[in-house]
């Protein structure tokens, strides 16, 4: 993610000095971060002769080990709205640039703390976490979706490493 805060940016949202901690600024921040990531991924794919990265699912990493306003300043509606705006900025940029599917990598606990339980348009879920393959299989059930979208992958531990189960 970028360290640059978009004060003065007028598109896709407006981010002014008068309201620097706004959902508009947060959206632009997410937009810019995704734009940078997509550009880097496309360049790497071209250099490697790989297929277009827009054909792949992109997963937004929403974990408490990352920096989020709701975690830094308190789990209150304003900060949840701003954190969701960052994610909306990311997903909007990726979708407008041709990424077919944008999902979320997180857990129900982390998602609640960071977004306040937002649906993010029922985004697909990659359920993070460790445990057994059996517990990962149980998390494939839609009742474990923290966005209301389909659970596509769940994570578990295998021989000391992260492994994933396709749901």
PyMOL commands that set and color helices and strands:
alter all, ss='L'
color gray80, all
select helices_A, chain A and resi 17-19+23-48+53-55+69-73+77-96+108-115+133-138+142-144
alter helices_A, ss='H'
color red, helices_A
select strands_A, chain A and resi 57-61+101-106+125-127+151-158+161-166
alter strands_A, ss='S'
color yellow, strands_A
deselect
rebuild
show_as cartoon
